[in-house]
Amino acid sequence: MKRTLITLLLAVPFAVSAADGSLSGICSMKASKMTPKADLEKMATVKHAAAKKTASDYVNGGQVTKGGIETEDGCLIYSFHVKEGKGQREVFVDAGNGKVLGSESEGKFRTAMEKPVDKTKEIAGSAKEAVTGTPSTNQAKKQ
């Protein structure tokens, strides 16, 4: 009995990590997390505007509040926050074929918690850009 319990306790984390919603098995393009944002945009076969429209359409024409190209789980994707009711839905669009890979609902609380963090990232990105002269990946893409 004790051995079975120990086996289950050791197996559960592996089962959870295998079913964590990882995008790596379903995306069409791979990219390193260390790749500069400008290079990611050059690699993408789907352009920002088309991916943004796909995300908006996915949430029944919802308004995209922010988003852009990034690397998630080794995949080259566009991630957009789209207004949905009182909250938002984050929609992941494959940068290689333009298909929606998935989405996550974000309630009012999470959205409110993100605003100060986003503002801090934007300020840090602006400072980095002023000092180095190169665009920062931490700034929200201006629409």
PASE-711787 format. One line per field, with one value per residue (C-alpha): residue in three letters; x, y, z; chain. Coordinates in Angstrom, 1 decimal, always signed. Example, Ala and Ser with C-alpha at 12.3 -4.5 7.8 and 13.67 -1.06 7.14 Angstrom:
2
code c(ALA  SER);
X c(+12.3  +13.7);
Y c(-4.5  -1.1);
Z c(+7.8  +7.1);
unit c(A  A);
This chain:
143
code c(MET  LYS  ARG  THR  LEU  ILE  THR  LEU  LEU  LEU  ALA  VAL  PRO  PHE  ALA  VAL  SER  ALA  ALA  ASP  GLY  SER  LEU  SER  GLY  ILE  CYS  SER  MET  LYS  ALA  SER  LYS  MET  THR  PRO  LYS  ALA  ASP  LEU  GLU  LYS  MET  ALA  THR  VAL  LYS  HIS  ALA  ALA  ALA  LYS  LYS  THR  ALA  SER  ASP  TYR  VAL  ASN  GLY  GLY  GLN  VAL  THR  LYS  GLY  GLY  ILE  GLU  THR  GLU  ASP  GLY  CYS  LEU  ILE  TYR  SER  PHE  HIS  VAL  LYS  GLU  GLY  LYS  GLY  GLN  ARG  GLU  VAL  PHE  VAL  ASP  ALA  GLY  ASN  GLY  LYS  VAL  LEU  GLY  SER  GLU  SER  GLU  GLY  LYS  PHE  ARG  THR  ALA  MET  GLU  LYS  PRO  VAL  ASP  LYS  THR  LYS  GLU  ILE  ALA  GLY  SER  ALA  LYS  GLU  ALA  VAL  THR  GLY  THR  PRO  SER  THR  ASN  GLN  ALA  LYS  LYS  GLN);
X c(+0.0  +2.8  +4.7  +1.6  +1.0  +4.6  +4.4  +1.3  +2.8  +5.8  +3.7  +1.2  +3.7  +4.8  +1.2  +0.3  +3.3  +2.5  -1.0  -0.2  -1.6  +1.9  +1.9  +5.1  +3.4  +0.9  +2.6  +4.1  +7.1  +9.7  +11.8  +14.2  +13.2  +16.4  +15.6  +15.2  +11.6  +12.6  +13.9  +10.8  +8.7  +10.9  +10.5  +6.7  +4.9  +1.7  +1.7  +0.7  -2.5  -3.8  -3.1  -4.8  -7.9  -7.9  -7.8  -10.6  -12.7  -12.1  -13.8  -16.7  -15.2  -13.9  -11.5  -7.8  -6.4  -2.7  -0.5  +2.2  +4.7  +6.5  +7.9  +5.8  +6.9  +9.4  +6.7  +6.6  +3.1  +1.1  -0.5  -3.4  -5.6  -9.2  -12.1  -14.7  -17.6  -16.2  -12.9  -10.5  -9.4  -5.8  -5.7  -2.7  -2.3  +0.3  +2.8  +3.4  -0.1  -2.4  -4.5  -5.7  -3.7  -5.7  -7.0  -7.3  -10.0  -8.8  -11.3  -11.5  -9.1  -6.3  -6.7  -6.5  -3.4  -1.6  -2.0  +0.7  +3.0  +2.4  +3.0  +6.3  +7.5  +6.6  +8.6  +11.5  +11.3  +11.3  +14.3  +16.2  +15.3  +16.5  +19.8  +20.6  +18.8  +17.2  +13.5  +12.5  +10.4  +8.7  +6.7  +3.1  +2.8  +1.3  -1.9);
Y c(+0.0  +2.4  +1.6  +2.2  +5.6  +6.6  +5.6  +7.6  +10.7  +10.5  +9.9  +12.7  +15.6  +13.9  +13.4  +17.0  +18.4  +16.2  +17.6  +21.3  +22.6  +22.9  +24.3  +22.7  +19.6  +21.5  +24.6  +24.8  +27.0  +26.7  +29.6  +30.2  +32.3  +34.2  +35.3  +39.1  +40.3  +41.8  +38.5  +36.7  +39.1  +38.3  +34.5  +34.6  +33.7  +35.2  +38.9  +40.7  +42.3  +38.9  +37.2  +40.0  +39.7  +35.9  +36.5  +39.0  +36.8  +33.9  +35.9  +36.9  +40.2  +41.2  +44.2  +43.3  +45.3  +44.2  +41.5  +40.6  +38.0  +35.9  +32.5  +30.2  +26.6  +26.8  +27.8  +31.0  +32.5  +35.7  +36.2  +38.7  +39.8  +40.2  +41.8  +39.2  +40.3  +41.7  +40.0  +39.1  +36.0  +35.5  +33.9  +32.1  +32.2  +30.1  +32.5  +29.9  +28.9  +31.5  +28.9  +29.4  +27.1  +27.8  +30.4  +31.2  +33.1  +35.9  +37.3  +40.9  +40.2  +38.8  +41.7  +44.3  +42.6  +42.7  +46.4  +47.6  +44.9  +45.9  +49.5  +48.7  +46.6  +49.4  +52.0  +49.6  +48.9  +52.6  +53.2  +50.4  +51.7  +55.2  +53.9  +51.2  +52.6  +49.1  +48.3  +46.4  +43.2  +44.3  +47.1  +46.5  +46.7  +50.0  +49.6);
Z c(+0.0  +1.0  -2.2  -4.4  -2.7  -3.2  -6.9  -7.4  -5.7  -8.0  -11.1  -10.7  -11.4  -14.6  -15.7  -14.9  -16.8  -19.8  -19.9  -19.1  -22.4  -23.9  -27.5  -28.6  -30.1  -32.2  -33.6  -37.1  -36.3  -33.6  -32.1  -29.3  -26.3  -26.8  -30.4  -30.7  -31.4  -34.7  -35.9  -34.7  -36.9  -39.9  -39.3  -39.1  -42.3  -41.0  -40.5  -37.3  -38.8  -40.1  -36.7  -34.9  -37.0  -36.4  -32.7  -32.8  -35.0  -32.6  -29.8  -32.0  -33.1  -29.7  -29.4  -29.2  -26.3  -26.6  -28.0  -30.4  -31.5  -28.9  -28.2  -26.0  -25.2  -28.0  -30.6  -32.6  -31.9  -31.6  -28.3  -28.1  -25.3  -26.6  -24.6  -23.8  -21.6  -18.3  -18.7  -21.5  -23.4  -24.4  -27.8  -29.2  -33.0  -34.8  -36.6  -39.2  -40.4  -38.8  -36.9  -33.4  -31.1  -28.0  -25.6  -21.9  -20.2  -17.9  -15.4  -14.1  -11.2  -13.3  -15.8  -13.0  -11.6  -14.9  -15.5  -13.0  -14.2  -17.9  -17.0  -15.3  -18.2  -20.6  -18.6  -18.3  -22.1  -22.9  -20.7  -22.3  -25.8  -24.8  -23.5  -26.1  -29.1  -29.8  -29.5  -26.3  -26.4  -23.1  -24.7  -25.8  -29.5  -30.5  -32.6);
unit c(A  A  A  A  A  A  A  A  A  A  A  A  A  A  A  A  A  A  A  A  A  A  A  A  A  A  A  A  A  A  A  A  A  A  A  A  A  A  A  A  A  A  A  A  A  A  A  A  A  A  A  A  A  A  A  A  A  A  A  A  A  A  A  A  A  A  A  A  A  A  A  A  A  A  A  A  A  A  A  A  A  A  A  A  A  A  A  A  A  A  A  A  A  A  A  A  A  A  A  A  A  A  A  A  A  A  A  A  A  A  A  A  A  A  A  A  A  A  A  A  A  A  A  A  A  A  A  A  A  A  A  A  A  A  A  A  A  A  A  A  A  A  A);
